[in-house]
Amino acid sequence: MIFCVEDDESIQSLDLGADDYLVKPFGMMEMVSRVKAVLRRCHPRQNPEVLAANDLVMDLAEHTVMAGGERVSLTYKEFELLRLFMSSPGVAFTREKLLTSIWDSDYSGETRTVDMHIRTLRQKLGSYGAMIETIRNVGYRLEVKP
């Protein structure tokens, strides 16, 4: 909450729970900027830099994957597949959706390309690869169990 107050009321306003204050007279641009700053502090970031599913951890900033505390080396496409799955756990993706999301919307290859990348991704993840479930006649999803 932001209050518009005189100088002598600013300390009392902050003590009562105000996040910020403006001294009269104030400019509209300053008020808008202060409101935006308060909103940034109130809302979590939309794109987290670390995704986690049980002991499978993906650091997007470092472009690394850890499975059970062990680092896993992935190709770019495998990393992007895993990122898509981990950012939407439980959501089923068709092979076509995976092709357009990870490869290119104009990709003219077969959907078996997706299957082969999923297979190698599962192998590299070891026991954590079982979290990527095949959904018959649909595609794949990441199933996170507590």
DSSP file with accessible surface (Angstrom, degrees, kcal/mol):
  #  RESIDUE AA STRUCTURE BP1 BP2  ACC     N-H-->O    O-->H-N    N-H-->O    O-->H-N    TCO  KAPPA ALPHA  PHI   PSI    X-CA   Y-CA   Z-CA
    1    1 A M              0   0  132      0, 0.0    18,-2.4     0, 0.0    19,-1.0   0.000 360.0 360.0 360.0 137.3    0.0    0.0    0.0
    2    2 A I  E     -a   20   0A  40     17,-0.2     2,-0.3    16,-0.2    19,-0.2  -0.956 360.0-161.3-116.6 132.8    1.3    3.5   -0.9
    3    3 A F  E     -a   21   0A  80     17,-1.3    19,-1.7    -2,-0.4     2,-0.7  -0.870  16.1-138.1-111.5 148.2    0.1    6.6    1.0
    4    4 A C  E     +a   22   0A  56     -2,-0.3     2,-0.3    17,-0.2    19,-0.2  -0.926  46.4 154.4-102.3 111.9    0.3   10.2   -0.1
    5    5 A V  E     -a   23   0A   9     17,-2.3    19,-1.1    -2,-0.7     2,-0.1  -0.849  46.8 -99.0-136.4 168.4    1.4   12.1    3.0
    6    6 A E    >>  -     0   0   92     -2,-0.3     3,-1.1    17,-0.2     4,-0.6  -0.452  49.7 -99.9 -79.3 162.9    3.1   15.2    4.3
    7    7 A D  G >4 S+     0   0  107      1,-0.2     3,-1.3     2,-0.2     4,-0.5   0.899 120.8  53.4 -53.0 -45.4    6.7   14.8    5.5
    8    8 A D  G 34 S+     0   0  134      1,-0.3     4,-0.4     2,-0.1    -1,-0.2   0.732 107.4  51.9 -69.5 -17.9    5.9   14.5    9.2
    9    9 A E  G <> S+     0   0   85     -3,-1.1     4,-2.5     1,-0.2    -1,-0.3   0.568  86.3  86.6 -91.9  -8.0    3.4   11.7    8.6
   10   10 A S  H <X S+     0   0   12     -3,-1.3     4,-2.3    -4,-0.6     5,-0.2   0.914  88.9  46.3 -63.9 -43.9    5.8    9.5    6.6
   11   11 A I  H  > S+     0   0  117     -4,-0.5     4,-2.4     1,-0.2    -1,-0.2   0.939 113.9  48.8 -64.7 -43.9    7.4    7.7    9.6
   12   12 A Q  H  > S+     0   0  124     -4,-0.4     4,-1.6     1,-0.2    -1,-0.2   0.912 110.5  51.8 -62.9 -40.0    4.1    7.1   11.2
   13   13 A S  H  <>S+     0   0   16     -4,-2.5     5,-2.3     1,-0.2     4,-0.3   0.916 110.2  47.7 -63.0 -44.4    2.7    5.7    7.9
   14   14 A L  H ><5S+     0   0   72     -4,-2.3     3,-1.3     1,-0.2    -1,-0.2   0.899 110.2  52.8 -63.9 -39.3    5.6    3.3    7.5
   15   15 A D  H 3<5S+     0   0  131     -4,-2.4    -1,-0.2     1,-0.3    -2,-0.2   0.814 105.7  55.1 -65.1 -28.9    5.2    2.1   11.1
   16   16 A L  T 3<5S-     0   0  137     -4,-1.6    -1,-0.3    -5,-0.2    -2,-0.2   0.468 133.0 -85.0 -85.5  -1.6    1.6    1.4   10.4
   17   17 A G  T < 5S+     0   0   53     -3,-1.3    -3,-0.2    -4,-0.3    -2,-0.1   0.475  74.2 149.0 117.0   2.7    2.4   -0.9    7.5
   18   18 A A      < -     0   0    9     -5,-2.3    -1,-0.3    -6,-0.2   -16,-0.2  -0.410  37.5-150.7 -67.6 143.4    2.8    1.3    4.4
   19   19 A D  S    S-     0   0   82    -18,-2.4     2,-0.3     1,-0.2   -17,-0.2   0.718  74.5 -13.6 -83.4 -25.9    5.3    0.0    1.9
   20   20 A D  E     -a    2   0A  28    -19,-1.0   -17,-1.3    -7,-0.1     2,-0.3  -0.951  62.9-144.4-162.9 172.7    6.2    3.4    0.6
   21   21 A Y  E     -a    3   0A  73     -2,-0.3     2,-0.4   -19,-0.2   -17,-0.2  -0.984   4.6-144.9-149.5 157.4    5.1    7.0    0.7
   22   22 A L  E     -a    4   0A   1    -19,-1.7   -17,-2.3    -2,-0.3     2,-0.4  -0.986  17.8-135.1-123.4 137.8    5.0   10.1   -1.5
   23   23 A V  E     -a    5   0A  49     -2,-0.4   -17,-0.2   -19,-0.2   -19,-0.0  -0.775  43.8 -83.3 -92.5 132.4    5.5   13.6   -0.3
   24   24 A K  S    S+     0   0  107    -19,-1.1   -17,-0.2    -2,-0.4     2,-0.1  -0.540 110.7  42.2 -74.5 144.6    3.1   16.2   -1.7
   25   25 A P  S    S+     0   0  133      0, 0.0     2,-0.3     0, 0.0    -2,-0.1   0.661  83.1 163.4 -76.2 151.3    3.3   17.6   -4.3
   26   26 A F        -     0   0   62     -4,-0.1     2,-0.2    -2,-0.1    -2,-0.1  -0.934  35.8-112.8-132.9 157.8    4.3   14.6   -6.3
   27   27 A G     >  -     0   0   39     -2,-0.3     4,-2.0     1,-0.1     5,-0.1  -0.609  21.0-127.0 -90.4 149.7    4.5   13.8  -10.0
   28   28 A M  H  > S+     0   0  119     -2,-0.2     4,-2.6     1,-0.2     5,-0.2   0.878 109.2  55.6 -62.9 -37.5    2.2   11.1  -11.6
   29   29 A M  H  > S+     0   0  143      1,-0.2     4,-2.4     2,-0.2    -1,-0.2   0.900 106.7  50.4 -65.4 -37.6    5.2    9.3  -13.2
   30   30 A E  H  > S+     0   0   84      2,-0.2     4,-2.3     1,-0.2    -1,-0.2   0.933 111.2  49.0 -64.5 -42.1    6.9    9.0   -9.8
   31   31 A M  H  X S+     0   0   51     -4,-2.0     4,-2.4     2,-0.2    -2,-0.2   0.940 111.4  48.9 -63.4 -44.5    3.7    7.5   -8.3
   32   32 A V  H  X S+     0   0   55     -4,-2.6     4,-2.5     1,-0.2    -1,-0.2   0.928 111.4  50.3 -62.2 -42.2    3.3    5.0  -11.2
   33   33 A S  H  X S+     0   0   69     -4,-2.4     4,-2.0     1,-0.2    -1,-0.2   0.902 110.6  49.1 -63.9 -40.1    7.0    4.0  -10.8
   34   34 A R  H  X S+     0   0   78     -4,-2.3     4,-2.1     2,-0.2    -1,-0.2   0.892 110.1  50.8 -68.0 -38.2    6.6    3.4   -7.1
   35   35 A V  H  X S+     0   0   61     -4,-2.4     4,-2.5     2,-0.2    -2,-0.2   0.932 110.2  50.2 -63.6 -43.1    3.4    1.4   -7.6
   36   36 A K  H  X S+     0   0  119     -4,-2.5     4,-2.2     1,-0.2    -2,-0.2   0.899 108.6  52.6 -61.9 -39.5    5.2   -0.8  -10.1
   37   37 A A  H  X S+     0   0   21     -4,-2.0     4,-1.7     2,-0.2    -1,-0.2   0.917 109.7  48.3 -63.4 -40.9    8.1   -1.3   -7.7
   38   38 A V  H  X S+     0   0   13     -4,-2.1     4,-1.6     1,-0.2    -2,-0.2   0.927 110.7  51.4 -65.7 -41.9    5.7   -2.5   -4.9
   39   39 A L  H  X S+     0   0   85     -4,-2.5     4,-1.7     1,-0.2    -1,-0.2   0.887 106.3  54.4 -63.5 -37.3    4.0   -4.8   -7.4
   40   40 A R  H  < S+     0   0  173     -4,-2.2    -1,-0.2     1,-0.2    -2,-0.2   0.893 109.6  47.9 -62.9 -38.1    7.4   -6.3   -8.4
   41   41 A R  H  < S+     0   0  152     -4,-1.7    -1,-0.2     1,-0.2    -2,-0.2   0.803 112.8  49.5 -71.8 -27.7    8.1   -7.1   -4.7
   42   42 A C  H  < S+     0   0   81     -4,-1.6    -2,-0.2    -5,-0.1    -1,-0.2   0.772 104.0  61.8 -83.6 -28.7    4.6   -8.6   -4.2
   43   43 A H  S  < S-     0   0  116     -4,-1.7     3,-0.1    -5,-0.2    -1,-0.1  -0.855  81.5-123.4-107.0 134.4    4.6  -11.0   -7.2
   44   44 A P        -     0   0  104      0, 0.0    -2,-0.1     0, 0.0    -3,-0.0  -0.296  44.8 -84.8 -67.3 158.4    7.0  -13.9   -7.7
   45   45 A R        -     0   0  166      1,-0.1    -5,-0.0     2,-0.1     0, 0.0  -0.343  30.4-139.2 -64.0 142.7    9.0  -14.0  -10.9
   46   46 A Q  S    S+     0   0  163      1,-0.2    -1,-0.1    -3,-0.1     0, 0.0   0.803  93.3  48.0 -75.1 -30.9    7.1  -15.6  -13.8
   47   47 A N  S    S-     0   0  136      2,-0.0    -1,-0.2     0, 0.0    -2,-0.1  -0.816  80.8-155.6-114.3  91.2   10.1  -17.4  -15.2
   48   48 A P        -     0   0   64      0, 0.0     3,-0.1     0, 0.0    12,-0.1  -0.319  11.8-143.2 -64.2 148.8   11.9  -19.2  -12.4
   49   49 A E  S    S+     0   0   94      1,-0.2    11,-3.1    11,-0.1    12,-0.8   0.607  86.3  50.9 -88.0 -12.2   15.5  -20.0  -13.0
   50   50 A V  E     -B   59   0B  77      9,-0.2     2,-0.4    10,-0.1     9,-0.2  -0.989  65.0-169.6-129.4 125.7   15.4  -23.3  -11.2
   51   51 A L  E     -B   58   0B  21      7,-2.9     7,-3.4    -2,-0.4     2,-0.4  -0.920  11.4-173.6-109.2 139.5   12.8  -26.0  -12.0
   52   52 A A  E     +B   57   0B  72     -2,-0.4     2,-0.3     5,-0.2     5,-0.2  -0.996  20.3 176.3-138.8 140.7   12.5  -29.0   -9.7
   53   53 A A  E >  S-B   56   0B   6      3,-2.7     3,-2.2    -2,-0.4     2,-0.2  -0.882  73.5 -54.7-141.2 104.3   10.6  -32.3   -9.7
   54   54 A N  T 3  S-     0   0   83     -2,-0.3    -1,-0.1     1,-0.3    90,-0.0  -0.424 123.1 -18.8  57.7-124.1   11.5  -34.5   -6.8
   55   55 A D  T 3  S+     0   0  105     -2,-0.2    13,-2.2    -3,-0.1     2,-0.7   0.200 115.6 102.6 -97.0  16.6   15.3  -34.9   -7.0
   56   56 A L  E <   -BC  53  67B   0     -3,-2.2    -3,-2.7    11,-0.2     2,-0.4  -0.899  53.1-178.5 -99.7 115.3   15.4  -33.8  -10.6
   57   57 A V  E     -BC  52  66B  53      9,-3.1     9,-3.1    -2,-0.7     2,-0.5  -0.970  14.0-168.0-124.8 131.2   16.6  -30.2  -10.7
   58   58 A M  E     -BC  51  65B   0     -7,-3.4    -7,-2.9    -2,-0.4     2,-0.7  -0.971   6.3-160.2-120.5 121.2   17.1  -28.0  -13.8
   59   59 A D  E  >> -BC  50  64B  31      5,-2.6     5,-1.8    -2,-0.5     4,-1.1  -0.895   4.3-170.9-101.5 109.8   19.0  -24.7  -13.5
   60   60 A L  T  45S+     0   0   40    -11,-3.1    -1,-0.2    -2,-0.7   -10,-0.1   0.836  83.2  52.6 -72.0 -33.5   18.0  -22.6  -16.5
   61   61 A A  T  45S+     0   0   67    -12,-0.8    -1,-0.2     1,-0.2   -11,-0.1   0.913 119.7  33.8 -68.7 -42.0   20.6  -19.9  -15.9
   62   62 A E  T  45S-     0   0  129    -13,-0.2    -1,-0.2     2,-0.1    -2,-0.2   0.579 103.2-131.5 -87.5 -11.2   23.5  -22.3  -15.7
   63   63 A H  T  <5 +     0   0   84     -4,-1.1     2,-0.3     1,-0.2    -3,-0.2   0.936  60.7 135.0  58.2  49.1   21.9  -24.7  -18.3
   64   64 A T  E   < -C   59   0B  13     -5,-1.8    -5,-2.6     9,-0.1     2,-0.4  -0.911  43.8-154.1-127.3 156.2   22.5  -27.7  -16.0
   65   65 A V  E     -CD  58  72B   2      7,-0.6     7,-2.9    -2,-0.3     2,-0.4  -0.998   6.4-167.4-130.5 133.3   20.5  -30.7  -14.9
   66   66 A M  E     -CD  57  71B  67     -9,-3.1    -9,-3.1    -2,-0.4     2,-0.5  -0.985   0.7-170.1-121.0 129.0   21.0  -32.7  -11.7
   67   67 A A  E >  S-CD  56  70B  10      3,-3.1     3,-1.5    -2,-0.4   -11,-0.2  -0.962  79.7 -20.2-120.0 110.1   19.4  -36.0  -11.1
   68   68 A G  T 3  S-     0   0   38    -13,-2.2    -1,-0.1    -2,-0.5   -12,-0.1   0.841 128.5 -51.9  62.1  32.9   19.7  -37.3   -7.6
   69   69 A G  T 3  S+     0   0   61    -14,-0.6     2,-0.4     1,-0.3    -1,-0.3   0.382 116.8 112.5  85.7  -4.8   22.6  -35.0   -7.0
   70   70 A E  E <  S-D   67   0B 142     -3,-1.5    -3,-3.1     1,-0.0    -1,-0.3  -0.859  70.6-118.2-104.4 135.7   24.5  -36.2  -10.1
   71   71 A R  E     -D   66   0B 173     -2,-0.4     2,-0.5    -5,-0.2    -5,-0.2  -0.502  25.4-154.5 -72.8 137.2   25.0  -33.9  -13.0
   72   72 A V  E     -D   65   0B  18     -7,-2.9     2,-0.6    -2,-0.2    -7,-0.6  -0.954   7.2-141.7-116.4 127.7   23.4  -35.1  -16.3
   73   73 A S        +     0   0  103     -2,-0.5     2,-0.3    51,-0.1    -9,-0.1  -0.798  28.2 178.3 -91.2 119.8   24.8  -34.0  -19.7
   74   74 A L        -     0   0   28     -2,-0.6     2,-0.1     2,-0.0    47,-0.0  -0.901  28.3-118.3-122.1 151.7   22.1  -33.3  -22.2
   75   75 A T     >  -     0   0   64     -2,-0.3     4,-2.6     1,-0.1     5,-0.2  -0.307  41.6 -99.7 -73.6 170.3   22.0  -32.1  -25.8
   76   76 A Y  H  > S+     0   0  142      1,-0.2     4,-2.4     2,-0.2     5,-0.2   0.926 123.9  46.5 -59.1 -47.5   20.2  -28.8  -26.5
   77   77 A K  H  > S+     0   0   57      2,-0.2     4,-2.5     1,-0.2    -1,-0.2   0.904 112.3  50.3 -65.6 -40.2   17.0  -30.6  -27.7
   78   78 A E  H  > S+     0   0    7      2,-0.2     4,-2.6     1,-0.2    -1,-0.2   0.922 111.0  49.8 -62.6 -42.6   17.0  -33.0  -24.7
   79   79 A F  H  X S+     0   0    4     -4,-2.6     4,-2.7     1,-0.2    -2,-0.2   0.926 111.7  47.9 -61.3 -45.2   17.4  -30.0  -22.4
   80   80 A E  H  X S+     0   0   29     -4,-2.4     4,-2.3     2,-0.2    -1,-0.2   0.880 111.0  51.2 -65.9 -38.4   14.5  -28.1  -24.1
   81   81 A L  H  X S+     0   0    0     -4,-2.5     4,-2.4     2,-0.2    -2,-0.2   0.952 112.6  45.7 -60.3 -48.7   12.3  -31.2  -24.0
   82   82 A L  H  X S+     0   0    0     -4,-2.6     4,-3.1     1,-0.2     5,-0.2   0.902 110.8  53.7 -64.4 -38.3   13.0  -31.6  -20.3
   83   83 A R  H  X S+     0   0   82     -4,-2.7     4,-2.1    -5,-0.2    -1,-0.2   0.929 109.0  48.9 -61.6 -43.4   12.4  -27.9  -19.6
   84   84 A L  H  X S+     0   0   33     -4,-2.3     4,-0.9     1,-0.2    -2,-0.2   0.945 114.4  45.2 -61.6 -46.1    9.0  -28.1  -21.3
   85   85 A F  H >< S+     0   0    0     -4,-2.4     3,-0.7     1,-0.2     6,-0.2   0.924 114.7  47.3 -63.2 -45.2    8.0  -31.1  -19.3
   86   86 A M  H 3< S+     0   0   14     -4,-3.1    -1,-0.2     1,-0.2    -2,-0.2   0.791 107.9  55.3 -72.2 -25.5    9.3  -29.7  -16.0
   87   87 A S  H 3< S+     0   0   63     -4,-2.1    -1,-0.2     1,-0.3    -2,-0.2   0.689 121.4  30.1 -79.3 -14.9    7.6  -26.3  -16.6
   88   88 A S  S X< S-     0   0   40     -4,-0.9     3,-1.8    -3,-0.7    54,-0.4  -0.496  82.2-171.2-139.0  65.6    4.2  -28.1  -17.0
   89   89 A P  T 3  S+     0   0   73      0, 0.0    54,-0.2     0, 0.0     3,-0.1  -0.322  74.0  18.5 -62.6 140.1    4.2  -31.3  -14.9
   90   90 A G  T 3  S+     0   0   36     52,-2.9     2,-0.4     1,-0.3    53,-0.1   0.257  93.1 124.2  86.3 -12.6    1.3  -33.6  -15.5
   91   91 A V    <   -     0   0   69     -3,-1.8    51,-0.4    -6,-0.2     2,-0.4  -0.682  58.5-133.7 -86.0 130.5    0.4  -31.9  -18.9
   92   92 A A        -     0   0   45     -2,-0.4     2,-0.5    49,-0.1    49,-0.2  -0.700  19.1-162.1 -85.3 131.0    0.3  -34.3  -21.8
   93   93 A F  E     -E  140   0C  16     47,-3.2    47,-2.3    -2,-0.4    45,-0.1  -0.962  12.1-135.7-114.0 129.8    2.1  -33.2  -25.0
   94   94 A T  E  >  -E  139   0C  54     -2,-0.5     4,-2.3    45,-0.2    45,-0.2  -0.366  26.6-112.9 -73.0 161.6    1.4  -34.7  -28.4
   95   95 A R  H  > S+     0   0   50     43,-0.9     4,-2.5     1,-0.2     5,-0.1   0.898 119.8  53.2 -61.5 -38.6    4.4  -35.5  -30.6
   96   96 A E  H  > S+     0   0  111      2,-0.2     4,-2.4     1,-0.2    -1,-0.2   0.901 108.0  49.5 -63.9 -41.5    3.2  -32.8  -33.0
   97   97 A K  H  > S+     0   0  102      2,-0.2     4,-2.4     1,-0.2     5,-0.2   0.909 111.5  49.5 -64.5 -40.8    3.2  -30.2  -30.2
   98   98 A L  H  X>S+     0   0    0     -4,-2.3     4,-2.8     2,-0.2     5,-0.7   0.910 109.9  52.0 -64.4 -40.4    6.6  -31.3  -29.1
   99   99 A L  I  X>S+     0   0   17     -4,-2.5     4,-1.3     1,-0.2     5,-0.6   0.935 114.1  41.7 -61.2 -46.0    7.9  -31.0  -32.7
  100  100 A T  I  <5S+     0   0   71     -4,-2.4    -1,-0.2     1,-0.2    -2,-0.2   0.850 119.5  45.0 -73.0 -31.6    6.5  -27.5  -33.1
  101  101 A S  I  <5S+     0   0   53     -4,-2.4    -2,-0.2    -5,-0.2    -1,-0.2   0.894 126.8  24.3 -77.4 -42.1    7.7  -26.4  -29.6
  102  102 A I  I  <5S+     0   0   16     -4,-2.8    -3,-0.2    -5,-0.2    -2,-0.2   0.855 131.1  28.5 -96.6 -40.5   11.2  -27.8  -29.5
  103  103 A W  I  <<S-     0   0   39     -4,-1.3     2,-0.3    -5,-0.7    -3,-0.2   0.749 113.1 -62.0 -87.3-102.7   12.2  -28.1  -33.1
  104  104 A D    > < -     0   0   87     -5,-0.6     3,-2.3     1,-0.1    -1,-0.2  -0.996  29.6-121.4-150.9 147.1   10.6  -25.7  -35.5
  105  105 A S  T 3  S+     0   0   85     -2,-0.3    -5,-0.1     1,-0.3    -1,-0.1   0.774 118.5  48.9 -63.1 -21.6    7.1  -25.0  -36.6
  106  106 A D  T 3  S+     0   0  132     -6,-0.1    -1,-0.3    -3,-0.0     2,-0.1   0.275  79.7 136.4 -98.1  10.2    8.2  -25.7  -40.2
  107  107 A Y    <   -     0   0   88     -3,-2.3    -4,-0.0     1,-0.1    -8,-0.0  -0.375  33.5-171.7 -62.3 129.9    9.9  -29.0  -39.2
  108  108 A S        +     0   0  122     -2,-0.1    -1,-0.1     2,-0.0    -3,-0.0   0.268  44.5 112.1-110.1  13.5    9.1  -31.6  -41.8
  109  109 A G  S    S-     0   0   33      1,-0.1     2,-0.2   -10,-0.1   -10,-0.0  -0.049  72.2 -87.8 -75.9-177.2   10.6  -34.7  -40.0
  110  110 A E    >   -     0   0  141      1,-0.1     3,-1.6   -11,-0.0     4,-0.4  -0.528  28.4-115.6 -91.6 161.8    8.7  -37.6  -38.6
  111  111 A T  T >> S+     0   0   44      1,-0.3     4,-1.4     2,-0.2     3,-0.6   0.644 107.7  79.5 -71.2 -12.2    7.3  -37.9  -35.1
  112  112 A R  H 3> S+     0   0  143      1,-0.2     4,-2.4     2,-0.2    -1,-0.3   0.758  80.5  69.1 -64.9 -22.5    9.7  -40.7  -34.5
  113  113 A T  H <> S+     0   0   33     -3,-1.6     4,-2.1     2,-0.2    -1,-0.2   0.927  99.1  48.0 -59.0 -44.4   12.3  -38.0  -34.0
  114  114 A V  H <> S+     0   0    0     -3,-0.6     4,-2.8    -4,-0.4     5,-0.2   0.942 109.5  53.0 -60.9 -46.7   10.5  -37.1  -30.8
  115  115 A D  H  X S+     0   0   13     -4,-1.4     4,-2.4     1,-0.2    -2,-0.2   0.901 109.3  48.6 -58.3 -41.5   10.4  -40.7  -29.7
  116  116 A M  H  X S+     0   0   85     -4,-2.4     4,-2.3     2,-0.2    -1,-0.2   0.899 111.8  48.4 -68.5 -39.8   14.2  -41.2  -30.2
  117  117 A H  H  X S+     0   0   46     -4,-2.1     4,-2.4     2,-0.2    -2,-0.2   0.903 111.8  50.0 -67.1 -38.8   15.0  -38.0  -28.2
  118  118 A I  H  X S+     0   0    0     -4,-2.8     4,-2.9     2,-0.2    -2,-0.2   0.920 109.5  52.7 -63.4 -41.8   12.7  -39.1  -25.4
  119  119 A R  H  X S+     0   0  132     -4,-2.4     4,-2.1    -5,-0.2    -2,-0.2   0.943 112.6  42.3 -60.4 -48.4   14.4  -42.5  -25.4
  120  120 A T  H  X S+     0   0   42     -4,-2.3     4,-2.5     2,-0.2    -1,-0.2   0.887 112.9  54.4 -69.6 -33.5   17.9  -41.0  -25.0
  121  121 A L  H  X S+     0   0    0     -4,-2.4     4,-2.0     1,-0.2    -2,-0.2   0.939 108.7  48.7 -62.8 -45.7   16.6  -38.5  -22.5
  122  122 A R  H  X S+     0   0   68     -4,-2.9     4,-0.7     1,-0.2     7,-0.4   0.914 111.0  50.6 -59.1 -43.6   15.2  -41.3  -20.3
  123  123 A Q  H >< S+     0   0  122     -4,-2.1     3,-1.0     1,-0.2    -1,-0.2   0.926 110.5  48.3 -61.6 -44.8   18.4  -43.2  -20.6
  124  124 A K  H 3< S+     0   0   86     -4,-2.5    -1,-0.2     1,-0.2    -2,-0.2   0.827 109.3  53.3 -67.0 -31.3   20.5  -40.2  -19.5
  125  125 A L  H >< S-     0   0    5     -4,-2.0     3,-1.7     1,-0.2    -1,-0.2   0.571  91.7-162.9 -80.1  -8.8   18.2  -39.5  -16.6
  126  126 A G  G X< S-     0   0   47     -3,-1.0     3,-1.8    -4,-0.7     4,-0.3  -0.385  70.4  -1.3  64.6-131.8   18.6  -43.0  -15.3
  127  127 A S  G >  S+     0   0  102      1,-0.3     3,-1.1     2,-0.2    -1,-0.3   0.774 131.7  63.7 -64.7 -23.0   15.9  -44.0  -12.8
  128  128 A Y  G X  S+     0   0   50     -3,-1.7     3,-1.7     1,-0.2    -1,-0.3   0.686  83.7  77.4 -73.9 -15.8   14.4  -40.4  -13.1
  129  129 A G  G X  S+     0   0    2     -3,-1.8     3,-1.6    -7,-0.4    -1,-0.2   0.771  78.6  71.5 -64.0 -23.2   13.7  -41.1  -16.8
  130  130 A A  G <  S+     0   0   81     -3,-1.1    -1,-0.3    -4,-0.3    -2,-0.2   0.678  81.2  73.8 -67.6 -14.6   10.7  -43.1  -15.6
  131  131 A M  G <  S+     0   0   21     -3,-1.7    12,-3.2    -4,-0.1     2,-1.0   0.746  80.2  79.4 -69.5 -22.7    9.0  -39.8  -14.7
  132  132 A I  E <  S-F  142   0C   2     -3,-1.6     2,-0.3    -4,-0.3    10,-0.2  -0.785  77.4-162.7 -87.5 106.0    8.5  -39.2  -18.4
  133  133 A E  E     -F  141   0C  49      8,-3.0     8,-1.8    -2,-1.0     2,-0.5  -0.697  15.8-132.0 -95.4 143.8    5.5  -41.3  -19.1
  134  134 A T  E     -F  140   0C  71     -2,-0.3     2,-0.6     6,-0.2     6,-0.2  -0.795  15.6-157.3 -89.1 131.4    4.2  -42.4  -22.5
  135  135 A I  E >>  -F  139   0C  34      4,-3.3     3,-2.2    -2,-0.5     4,-1.7  -0.949  27.4-117.5-110.8 111.6    0.6  -41.8  -23.0
  136  136 A R  T 34 S+     0   0  219     -2,-0.6     4,-0.0     1,-0.3     3,-0.0  -0.169  91.4   0.4 -54.1 136.7   -0.7  -44.2  -25.7
  137  137 A N  T 34 S+     0   0  169      1,-0.2    -1,-0.3     2,-0.0   -43,-0.0   0.580 132.4  59.8  61.1  12.6   -2.0  -42.6  -28.8
  138  138 A V  T <4 S-     0   0   58     -3,-2.2   -43,-0.9     1,-0.2     2,-0.3   0.553  95.2-114.3-126.8 -69.5   -1.3  -39.1  -27.4
  139  139 A G  E  <  -EF  94 135C   0     -4,-1.7    -4,-3.3   -45,-0.2     2,-0.3  -0.848  45.9 -37.5 165.6-123.9    2.4  -38.5  -26.5
  140  140 A Y  E     -EF  93 134C  12    -47,-2.3   -47,-3.2    -2,-0.3     2,-0.3  -0.913  37.2-180.0-139.7 158.5    4.3  -37.8  -23.3
  141  141 A R  E     - F   0 133C  76     -8,-1.8    -8,-3.0    -2,-0.3     2,-0.7  -0.982  32.0-115.4-152.7 158.0    4.1  -36.1  -20.0
  142  142 A L  E     - F   0 132C   0    -51,-0.4   -52,-2.9   -54,-0.4     2,-0.7  -0.877  29.9-160.8 -95.2 117.3    6.2  -35.6  -16.9
  143  143 A E        -     0   0   56    -12,-3.2     2,-0.6    -2,-0.7    -2,-0.0  -0.899   2.7-164.4-104.2 114.8    4.5  -37.3  -13.9
  144  144 A V        -     0   0   49     -2,-0.7   -90,-0.0   -90,-0.0    -2,-0.0  -0.895   5.3-167.5-102.3 118.4    5.7  -36.1  -10.6
  145  145 A K              0   0  126     -2,-0.6    -2,-0.0     1,-0.1   -14,-0.0  -0.858 360.0 360.0-106.5 140.4    4.8  -38.3   -7.7
  146  146 A P              0   0  175      0, 0.0    -1,-0.1     0, 0.0     0, 0.0  -0.174 360.0 360.0 -65.0 360.0    5.2  -37.2   -4.1
